[in-house]
Amino acid sequence: MHAVFLDWESVDNQDLDRQRLHALPLDWSFHGATTPAQLASRLEGQAIVVSNKVVLDATAIAAARDLQLICVAATGTNNVDITAASSRDIPVCNVRGYATPSVVQHVFMLLLNLMRRLPDYQQALRSGRWQQSEHFCFLDFTIEELTGKTLGIVGYGELGQAVAHMAEQFGMRVLVAQRPGAAQSAGRVPLSALLAEVDVLSLHCPLTDETRNLIGERELALMKPSAILINTARGGIVDEPALLQALRSGKLAGAGMDVLHSEPPREGNILLHASLSNLIVTPHIAWASRQARQRLLDGVAQNIRAYLDGQPQNRVN
């Protein structure tokens, strides 16, 4: 049986162990990346396909006559036409929970850098300002503690809950936003009320019609000028021009963004060119610790093994 991994380099930096994949009774092909023009030929004769972000649309699925299983090397499956796969009774399986520790640590890395004013202090050191100071410690930028601050979470699945747990270890108070478009429920706070209370807002919801531009000019205006926004979810959840204006005008103290509206930002992005010390942008790597990527790979192997044993797991269709 033949299997193909379409975009291997999207998960591997020559630091992962393929042993569990190679232990499967499959004839593997690995491609660093796959373009739309290459897709049809690379699916030809393959029973199992693994894709992280390569789009498997209805046309590609229909043309892949030997296809029996689609494994997504991620949790999100928006790159696969689920309806087309289901019409051919092809299971689509994802991997869940593999990146939780990595994302949680990245959230607090961004937050602590902003609260402790690390970009400002690093720049001060590079320019020699501490070296020229009369005092042994350099106090030009006010440092804040997490203890006693209020964290608001939008998206209270596994990641949101894990971030909430870590926040509590720092002595933070946690508020959970009511799900966009859902009825009010116990323990949830309407978003507009939550925004006015929080010192930190952390986003962990999927990008849907209800959450696109969920945090825009109106929502940012509801937040305290001292508040910080952290987004490790999806770029489209935040209105980027509105965010930039809030940061520049002092209506928001800081933002840590691991995701942008378009990725990779080949046409540029206003946040990348902002040069603001209260804005940190990272290239969609919150999930990507070596350990998380290995768990992801092992999860793909487990999904394939389960399918071969006649008991598909983590199906989304």
N, C-alpha and C positions, 0 to 999 in steps of 0.2 A: 504494500500500500504506500502511495506517495503522499508526502506532506511538504508544504512550502511555508516559509516565514517571509512575508513580503517586505518588511521594513525593520530588519534586525538592528540596524544601527540607531534606531529611535529608542531602543531600550538598553543597548549594550555599548559600553565604552572600553571594550577589551578587558573587562573586569568581572565577567559573570561566568558561572559554571554551567555548561550545557548538558551535564551528565544525565539529568533526568529526562531530557528530550531524547538524547541518543540511546537511552535504555529502552525506549519504546520500539516496538517492531515496525518501524517506519523507515522509508527511504527519504531522507530530508534534503531539501534545497533551501539555502539561506541567501537572501538578497539584502544588501545594506539598505536599499531604498527601491521603490517601484513607482514609476510614473504611470499616468493613465494610459499612455501609448504602449507600455510594456505589460500591462495587467493581463490582457487576454491570453497572451502566449505563456505567461508564467502560471496561470491557472489551469492551463491545458493538461489534462491527465492527472491532476491533483485531487486526491480524496479529501484531504484535510488542509485548510488554509488558516494561517495565523496572521492577523493584522493588528497593528496598534492604531494607526491613523489612516492607512490606505483605504480609500472609499470603495466599498463593494456594493454597487448599485444594482438595480434590477437587471440591467443589460449584462453586467459582468456575471451575475449569478446565473442568469438564464443560459449564458454561453458556456459556463463551466459544467459540462455534462457529467463529469465524474465526481463532482463535489458532493461530499457526504456530511461534513462538519465544518462550521466556521467558529474559530476561537478568536475572541478579541483580547488582545494583550493590554487590557485596561478594564475599568469598570463601565465607563460610558460606551454605548453602542450606537451612537448617532452616525457613525461612518458606515453602518450596514443597513441595507434595506430589509428590515425584519419581515415585512409582508411578503416580499419576493422569496426570502428564504423559507418562510412558513408554507408558502404555496407549493414548494417542492419537498416539504417535510424535512428540511435541513435544520438541525439544531444550531442555535447561536448561543455560545456560552461565553460569559465574561469572568473576570477575576475580581474578587471583592475583599476589602479590608487589608490589602497588602501594604498600603502606604500610610496607614494611620500614624505610627510614631514619627515618620519623616515629616508629614504635613504639620503635625502639632509642634514639632521642634522648629520648623521653619516659621510658623506663625509667631512664635515667641522670640525667635531670632530677629525678625523684622520689628516686632513691637519693642523689644528691649533696646535695639539700636536707636529707635526713634525716641523712646522715653529717656534714654541715657545720653541723647544728643551725640552719639558717636560720630556721625558724619561731620558735625561742626567741630568737634574736638580734634578729629583727625586732620581736618583742613587747617586748624589753628597750629597744630604741630608742624605740618608741612611748611607753613609760612613762617615758622620761627617765633610765634607769639609767646608760647610758654617759655622758650629759651630766654626771651627778653623780659619776662615778668619779674616783678619785685618779690613775688610770693612763691612759696614752695608748691602750692596748689593753684590751679588756674580755674577760676569760677565764672568765666564769662557767660556760660550757657547753663540755664537752670535745669537740673536733673530731677526727674520725678520717679517715685516708686510705684510699683503695681499694687502694693498692699493698700487696701481701702478703696481702690478704684472700682468702677462698675463696667463690666464687659457685657456687651450685647451681642447675641449670636443670631444670625439669620441662616437657618438650615440646621436642624437638630437631629441629623442622622448620626452615623458612627463618628464622623470627623467632628461635627459640632459638639457632640457629647464628650469626646476626648479632649477637645480644647477647653470645654467648660470645666472638666475635672482638673486639668492642669492649672487653669486660672484660680480655682479654689485653693490649690496648693500655694499659690502666691498670695493668698489672702484677698482675692478679688470677689466681689459680689457679681453674680451672673444673672442676666435676664435673657429670656428666649423669646424671639419674635414670633408672633402669630404667622402661620404659613400664608404666603400671598394667595389670595383668592379663596381661602378656606374660612369656615365658620370659626368664631371665637371659641377657644377651649381653655380649660383650666390649666394654669401654669404658663400660659402664653400671653404676651403683651402685644397689643396692636403696634405695628411698626412705627407709626408717627409718635406714639407715646414713648416707645422705647428709645427712639433717636434722641429725644430731648433729655434723657436721663444718663446716657452712657458716656463714659470716658474713652472707651474703645469699642469699635464696631468691627466684628469679624464675620466674613461672609463664607458660607459653606453650602449654599444651595445650588441646584443645577440651573443651567441656563434654559429657560422656557419662555413661552409667550408672556407668562405672568411675571417673570423676573427680569426680562430684558430691560435695561436702563432703570432697574428698581431703585438704584441710588442715583438720583439726579439733582438738579439745582434745588428743587423744593425740599428734598430729603436732607441734603447737605446743610441747607439753611436752618433746619430744625436742630442740628447738632451743636454742641458747645464749641466755641472757638478753640478750646483747649483739647478737643477730642482728636482721636487718631482712628483712621480707617485701615483695615487690613483685608486684602482680597487675595485668597489663594484658591478661589472657586473657578469662575470664568470671567473673562474680561468684559463681555457684553452686559454684565449685571450693573456695571458702573458707567455712568455718562462721563467719559474722559474729559471733554472740554469743560464740563461743569466742575469736575474735580480739580482740574488745573487752576481754574479761576478761584475756587475756594482756597486752595493752598497759597496762591499768589496774593490774595487779598487779606489773608489772615483770618478767614472765616473757618478754617480747619487747621489744626496744629500740625498734622502730618499724615502721611499715607504710605503704606507698604503694599506694593502691587507685584504679585508673581505672575499675573496674567494680563493680557492686553486684548483689545477688541479683535485684532487680526494677528495671527501668529503663523510663522515668524513675520515680524513687521517689515517686510521687504520694501514697502513704500514709505517707511518711516512711521513715526508716531509722536504726537505732541508731548507725551510724557517722557519719552526718551531724550527729547531735545530741551527739556525744561531747565535743567541744571539747578535744581532746588535742593538745598540740604535737608529739607523736611519731606522729601520724596525719595523712596528707595524702590527701584524696579529690579526684579530678578527674572531670568528668562524661563519661566514655567518649570521650575526645578523643585518646588516644595515637595513633590511626591518622590523625588528621584535619588534618594540615598542609595548607596550600593546594596544595602540590605533589603530595601524595599523593592528594588528592581530584581533582585534574586528571588524574593518571595513571589513577585509577579511571574517570573519565568517558571518557577516551580509550580505555581498555581495553574499555568497553562498546561504543563505536563500532567498535572493531576486531572484536569478536565478532559484531556485526550485519553488518559488511561481509563477514566470512568466511562467514556463513550465506547472505547474498545471492549470494555467489560459488559457492555449492554445496559449501563445505568448512567446516562448523561446527567451531569450535575451543573448547577449554576446556569441553567437555561433561562433565556430572556424571551423565548417564544414558545 
